[in-house]
């Protein structure tokens, strides 16, 4: 094969490859055009069918709320000395229980001296070869248990309690050993010194007790006597906005005092201009969804007309009280009603002679089905079939009722149906 023939063959191959590439590009272009046309048709003429589902329908609004509580701030005289929590944040307390204490002036030094004496007592107890009485053995077992419990907990209030119990057990043991051992005189001296230091420590500390039962909180913001349930009539939009609070801001922990919060209930005050608020009545039951997505029951306790458009509503709740202690102003969802059942789009429902119907598509056969709309919002409705007695009241005969079809979950419905085309 000569050179010219080879050149011609190469040219033919090049033309063939170019032709293949051109065909590939044209094919891809046509596929792209087809896909775009399919999307266009889907947008222009979307699917006209929908499946009946089981669901829950809400009529709700998002509002800003101010937390109102019945709460009592408790503060002692030695608040400048610093404080130690006895009851933890959110812990329940009974009236008269110690909830926290203020340190004494020389507490650190006294504790250091007591700790040194404890070490001396422990050293003196070592080397006692005689058999200890049963009650001393019992104290040793108790001491081992408390030390083990102390190592497991991270709760500061429990740690303080365990340390106190350990010190009490060591003191009792030292006293008993002092009465029975050869080193009794020395141990008694150590014990007496420790007792005096402990009395001095306790006498200088100030214990703060709960004035009433409730939830202990150290989130004190100075509004405890301002936002109270004593007189709702003093509240207004201007007053609440004048507090200049930030939504969702955590109340800082106070290191000088604490408070007791009523455990039974608290309140949320909100300003709204919704149509539901304008028609709301006292003692109506609603629901509240908080930022943690928990939905709790609420009751309307107070209503006041702020102006032509806005209403002040105060809701009473009895759940999540300790969690809400962290806040004074929150964002929440006010749920006016909720309904669970067969959920269908409003587009699937058509009215005829004052009654509501849907059109079911089953294997291409269309049937008109009478439905009762229980609840509806802007997009969906909760529907059900009528009871026999209700159908009779609407004027249907027994034969009509017996032949009447009923809506069920997973039925396929036609959107925007034309009843004139249905037999």
C-alpha distance (Angstrom), angle and dihedral (degrees) to the residues before:
residue distance angle dihedral
X1 . . .
X2 3.77 . .
X3 3.77 127.9 .
X4 3.81 96.1 -102.1
X5 3.79 91.6 55.0
X6 3.83 90.8 52.0
X7 3.79 90.6 51.3
X8 3.82 91.5 51.3
X9 3.80 91.4 49.5
X10 3.81 91.4 51.7
X11 3.81 90.4 49.2
X12 3.81 90.7 51.4
X13 3.82 90.9 50.4
X14 3.81 91.4 49.5
X15 3.82 91.4 50.2
X16 3.82 89.8 48.6
X17 3.83 92.8 51.0
X18 3.80 91.3 48.0
X19 3.80 89.5 50.0
X20 3.83 91.1 51.1
X21 3.81 91.7 49.1
X22 3.79 90.5 48.6
X23 3.82 91.2 50.3
X24 3.84 89.8 48.6
X25 3.81 92.0 51.9
X26 3.78 91.7 47.2
X27 3.82 90.5 49.5
X28 3.79 92.8 50.3
X29 3.79 90.4 47.2
X30 3.80 91.8 51.6
X31 3.82 91.2 48.2
X32 3.80 89.7 50.8
X33 3.83 91.1 49.7
X34 3.81 89.9 49.5
X35 3.82 93.1 50.5
X36 3.79 92.2 48.1
X37 3.81 90.0 49.6
X38 3.83 90.7 50.2
X39 3.79 90.9 51.5
X40 3.80 89.7 47.6
X41 3.80 91.3 52.4
X42 3.80 91.0 47.3
X43 3.79 91.4 52.4
X44 3.78 94.1 41.7
X45 3.79 94.5 43.3
X46 3.81 108.4 20.5
X47 3.78 122.2 -170.8
X48 3.78 111.2 -67.7
X49 3.79 96.8 -153.4
X50 3.79 134.1 82.1
X51 3.80 135.6 -179.0
X52 3.81 122.8 -124.9
X53 3.81 110.6 -117.0
X54 3.77 137.0 -171.9
X55 3.79 107.8 -115.3
X56 3.78 150.0 139.3
X57 3.77 123.6 -107.2
X58 3.81 123.7 -154.8
X59 3.74 134.1 -167.1
X60 3.77 102.7 -158.8
X61 3.78 145.5 146.7
X62 3.80 133.6 -158.2
X63 3.80 113.9 -120.8
X64 3.80 141.7 170.5
X65 3.80 114.0 -114.7
X66 3.80 136.2 -165.3
X67 3.81 116.1 -146.1
X68 3.81 114.9 -128.3
X69 3.78 119.0 -170.0
X70 3.76 141.0 174.2
X71 3.79 99.6 -123.8
X72 3.78 139.0 153.2
X73 3.81 123.7 -149.0
X74 3.81 114.1 -143.5
X75 3.79 120.6 -161.5
X76 3.79 132.6 167.0
X77 3.79 134.8 -153.6
X78 3.81 99.2 -101.6
X79 3.81 97.2 56.1
X80 3.81 91.3 130.1
X81 3.83 90.6 65.1
X82 3.80 94.0 67.4
X83 3.78 127.0 -110.6
X84 3.77 142.0 -110.5
X85 3.82 120.8 -147.5
X86 3.78 115.8 -126.2
X87 3.80 94.8 172.7
X88 3.82 115.9 42.9
X89 3.81 126.3 -126.6
X90 3.82 109.1 -75.7
X91 3.81 94.0 12.3
X92 3.79 118.8 138.3
X93 3.80 118.5 -118.1
X94 3.77 136.9 -171.6
X95 3.78 123.4 -131.9
X96 3.82 110.7 -82.2
X97 3.81 96.1 21.1
X98 3.80 117.3 132.5
X99 3.79 107.2 -110.9
X100 3.82 100.6 177.6
X101 3.78 140.9 -18.2
X102 3.79 138.5 -140.3
X103 3.80 118.1 -124.7
X104 3.79 120.0 -112.3
X105 3.81 117.9 -114.7
X106 3.81 96.8 -105.0
X107 3.80 96.3 30.6
X108 3.79 98.0 127.1
X109 3.79 93.2 50.7
X110 3.81 92.4 45.7
X111 3.81 91.3 49.4
X112 3.79 90.0 49.9
X113 3.82 91.4 52.7
X114 3.82 91.7 46.8
X115 3.82 90.3 50.1
X116 3.82 90.4 51.7
X117 3.82 90.4 50.7
X118 3.82 90.3 49.4
X119 3.79 89.2 55.0
X120 3.81 90.7 49.3
X121 3.80 90.6 48.9
X122 3.80 91.3 50.3
X123 3.79 90.8 49.5
X124 3.80 91.0 49.7
X125 3.79 90.8 50.6
X126 3.80 90.2 55.9
X127 3.76 114.5 87.6
X128 3.80 94.3 30.5
X129 3.78 97.8 135.6
X130 3.81 98.6 -178.6
X131 3.76 120.1 100.2
X132 3.79 110.8 -96.1
X133 3.79 119.7 -129.6
X134 3.84 118.7 -102.2
X135 3.82 93.8 -101.8
X136 3.83 90.4 56.2
X137 3.81 90.8 50.4
X138 3.79 88.0 50.7
X139 3.82 90.8 53.5
X140 3.80 90.4 49.8
X141 3.80 90.6 53.8
X142 3.79 90.5 48.6
X143 3.80 90.1 49.5
X144 3.83 91.7 52.7
X145 3.82 91.2 49.7
X146 3.82 93.9 50.6
X147 3.80 92.8 47.2
X148 3.83 89.0 51.9
X149 3.83 91.4 49.1
X150 3.80 91.0 48.3
X151 3.81 90.2 55.4
X152 3.81 92.4 53.2
X153 3.82 102.0 48.4
X154 3.81 129.9 79.5
X155 3.81 94.9 -178.1
X156 3.83 106.9 115.0
X157 3.80 94.0 -151.1
X158 3.83 91.4 51.2
X159 3.80 91.0 45.7
X160 3.82 90.5 54.9
X161 3.79 90.9 48.0
X162 3.83 93.4 48.9
X163 3.82 91.4 48.6
X164 3.79 90.2 51.6
X165 3.81 91.0 49.4
X166 3.82 91.1 48.3
X167 3.80 91.1 51.9
X168 3.82 90.7 48.7
X169 3.81 91.4 51.0
X170 3.84 92.0 48.5
X171 3.80 90.1 50.2
X172 3.80 93.0 49.7
X173 3.78 91.2 47.1
X174 3.81 92.3 49.4
X175 3.79 90.4 50.9
X176 3.81 93.6 50.0
X177 3.80 94.1 44.4
X178 3.77 89.9 47.7
X179 3.78 89.5 58.2
X180 3.81 94.7 49.0
X181 3.82 108.1 31.1
X182 3.79 135.0 78.5
X183 3.79 89.3 -116.7
X184 3.78 89.2 56.0
X185 3.81 97.9 123.1
X186 3.80 93.8 51.5
X187 3.80 92.6 46.1
X188 3.79 90.9 49.4
X189 3.77 90.2 54.2
X190 3.80 91.4 50.5
X191 3.78 90.7 46.3
X192 3.81 93.0 50.2
X193 3.81 91.4 49.4
X194 3.79 90.7 50.3
X195 3.80 92.4 48.4
X196 3.81 91.7 53.5
X197 3.81 92.4 48.3
X198 3.82 91.1 48.7
X199 3.79 91.6 49.5
X200 3.79 89.2 50.3
X201 3.82 90.3 48.9
X202 3.80 94.1 49.2
X203 3.78 94.9 44.4
X204 3.80 91.4 54.9
X205 3.83 95.0 49.0
X206 3.81 121.4 87.5
X207 3.80 116.4 -143.8
X208 3.82 117.0 -155.7
X209 3.80 116.3 -149.4
X210 3.79 130.5 -159.2
X211 3.83 112.1 -99.8
X212 3.82 88.8 -153.7
X213 3.79 140.0 -1.1
X214 3.80 120.2 -82.3
X215 3.79 142.7 90.5
X216 3.81 120.4 -33.7
X217 3.79 115.9 -130.8
X218 3.78 134.6 170.8
X219 3.82 92.7 -167.5
X220 3.80 97.2 110.1
X221 3.83 116.3 167.4
X222 3.81 103.1 165.9
X223 3.82 94.4 -108.4
X224 3.79 95.1 96.1
X225 3.81 91.9 104.9
X226 3.82 93.6 37.7
X227 3.81 105.3 51.3
X228 3.80 98.3 45.8
X229 3.82 132.6 140.0
X230 3.81 91.2 -125.4
X231 3.81 95.9 98.1
X232 3.81 119.9 8.2
X233 3.80 91.2 177.9
X234 3.81 90.5 75.7
X235 3.82 90.5 63.2
X236 3.79 122.5 94.6
X237 3.79 140.0 153.1
X238 3.80 91.0 -99.2
X239 3.80 92.1 49.5
X240 3.83 94.5 48.2
X241 3.80 94.3 46.0
X242 3.80 89.0 47.5
X243 3.81 89.5 65.3
X244 3.83 87.1 70.9
X245 3.81 94.3 -146.9
X246 3.81 123.5 167.9
X247 3.78 118.0 -124.8
X248 3.81 112.5 -110.8
X249 3.81 94.8 4.0
X250 3.81 113.4 149.4
X251 3.79 117.4 -123.2
X252 3.81 109.0 -119.8
X253 3.81 120.4 -118.5
X254 3.80 111.8 -104.8
X255 3.82 116.9 -134.9
X256 3.81 95.8 -162.7
X257 3.80 105.7 50.9
X258 3.79 146.7 1.5
X259 3.79 139.0 -151.0
X260 3.78 143.0 -139.8
X261 3.82 117.2 -126.0
X262 3.79 123.5 -156.0
X263 3.80 106.0 -104.4
X264 3.80 96.7 -155.5
X265 3.80 103.2 65.7
X266 3.78 149.3 -21.7
X267 3.80 134.5 -167.7
X268 3.81 141.1 -123.3
X269 3.81 118.3 -151.1
X270 3.80 117.4 -159.9
X271 3.81 139.6 169.9
X272 3.82 115.6 -137.3
X273 3.79 139.0 166.0
X274 3.82 98.9 -163.4
X275 3.80 121.8 133.1
X276 3.81 89.5 -121.8
X277 3.81 90.6 57.1
X278 3.79 91.2 50.8
X279 3.78 90.8 56.2
X280 3.83 96.6 38.4
X281 3.81 120.9 121.7
X282 3.80 133.8 -153.9
X283 3.81 117.6 -85.9
X284 3.82 91.4 18.2
X285 3.80 113.2 150.3
X286 3.81 118.0 -122.9
X287 3.80 135.9 153.9
X288 3.78 133.9 -117.0
X289 3.81 126.8 -149.8
X290 3.79 112.5 -156.6
X291 3.81 129.0 -157.3
X292 3.83 89.9 -93.6
X293 3.86 86.9 61.4
X294 3.78 92.4 -114.4
X295 3.80 113.6 142.0
X296 3.80 114.9 -147.7
X297 3.79 134.9 178.9
X298 3.78 119.0 -102.2
X299 3.79 138.2 -179.7
X300 3.81 129.3 -148.7
X301 3.81 105.2 -116.4
X302 3.80 101.2 169.4
X303 3.83 138.0 18.8
X304 3.80 127.0 -172.5
X305 3.81 130.5 173.0
X306 3.80 106.8 -126.2
X307 3.81 97.3 -178.1
X308 3.78 139.2 -36.7
X309 3.80 92.9 -61.2
X310 3.81 108.2 24.1
X311 3.79 133.9 69.9
X312 3.83 128.8 -164.0
X313 3.80 109.1 -140.0
X314 3.80 126.0 -177.7
X315 3.80 117.3 -159.0
X316 3.79 124.2 -158.2
X317 3.82 117.9 -145.7
X318 3.80 133.3 176.2
X319 3.81 101.2 -168.0
X320 3.83 134.9 74.5
X321 3.81 90.3 21.8
X322 3.81 96.1 142.7
X323 3.84 91.1 47.0
X324 3.82 91.3 51.4
X325 3.82 89.8 52.3
X326 3.82 86.1 83.3
X327 3.81 92.6 64.1
X328 3.78 142.5 50.0
X329 3.83 99.7 -176.8
X330 3.81 123.6 33.0
X331 3.78 144.0 167.4
X332 3.80 113.4 -122.9
X333 3.80 142.8 160.4
X334 3.79 117.5 -110.6
X335 3.82 107.1 -151.6
X336 3.79 110.5 -159.2
X337 3.78 93.6 -173.1
X338 3.78 142.0 -16.3
X339 3.78 130.0 -159.6
X340 3.81 131.3 -172.5
X341 3.79 125.4 -155.6
X342 3.80 142.1 79.7
X343 3.79 106.6 -8.8
X344 3.81 121.6 -156.0
X345 3.82 132.9 166.7
X346 3.79 115.1 -100.1
X347 3.82 87.2 -123.4
X348 3.81 88.6 69.0
X349 3.81 92.8 58.3
X350 3.79 122.8 81.5
X351 3.81 127.7 -178.5
X352 3.79 123.6 -132.6
X353 3.82 125.0 173.9
X354 3.79 91.1 -16.2
X355 3.82 93.9 -52.1
X356 3.82 129.9 104.9
X357 3.78 123.6 -125.0
X358 3.79 139.9 179.1
X359 3.79 127.7 -161.4
X360 3.79 116.8 -129.8
X361 3.79 121.2 -153.2
X362 3.78 112.8 -153.3
X363 3.80 115.6 171.8
X364 3.78 90.0 -30.6
X365 3.81 95.4 -48.7
X366 3.81 114.5 118.4
X367 3.82 122.0 -147.8
X368 3.79 128.7 -176.8
X369 3.83 110.3 -133.5
X370 3.80 125.5 -167.9
X371 3.85 112.9 -133.1
X372 3.78 136.0 -176.8
X373 3.80 114.0 -133.2
X374 3.81 106.8 -139.3
X375 3.81 98.8 177.1
X376 3.78 136.1 -8.0
X377 3.78 140.9 -176.5
X378 3.79 131.3 -177.8
X379 3.82 95.4 -65.1
X380 3.80 111.7 17.3
X381 3.79 143.6 33.8
X382 3.80 133.7 -154.3
X383 3.81 107.1 -134.7
X384 3.79 139.0 179.0
X385 3.79 139.9 173.9
X386 3.80 119.1 -90.3
X387 3.80 121.7 -104.9
X388 3.81 116.9 -114.3
X389 3.79 93.1 -109.4
X390 3.80 91.8 50.7
X391 3.81 90.3 50.6
X392 3.79 90.9 52.3
X393 3.81 89.9 51.5
X394 3.81 88.2 53.0
X395 3.82 89.2 56.7
X396 3.80 102.4 -102.8
X397 3.81 117.7 146.5
X398 3.81 124.6 -127.9
X399 3.81 91.7 -106.3
X400 3.80 91.1 51.0
X401 3.78 91.3 48.3
X402 3.82 92.8 48.8
X403 3.80 92.1 51.7
X404 3.80 94.5 42.7
X405 3.79 116.5 115.6
X406 3.80 121.7 -135.6
X407 3.79 131.4 -141.2
X408 3.81 117.9 -114.5
X409 3.78 139.4 179.1
X410 3.84 114.7 -78.5
X411 3.81 92.4 23.4
X412 3.80 111.8 145.6
X413 3.81 111.6 -126.0
X414 3.81 131.6 -166.8
X415 3.80 117.7 -122.7
X416 3.80 117.5 -130.7
X417 3.82 92.5 3.1
X418 3.80 122.9 -162.9
X419 3.82 106.1 -136.6
X420 3.79 92.3 -166.9
X421 3.80 88.6 70.7
X422 3.81 93.8 51.0
X423 3.77 120.0 86.8
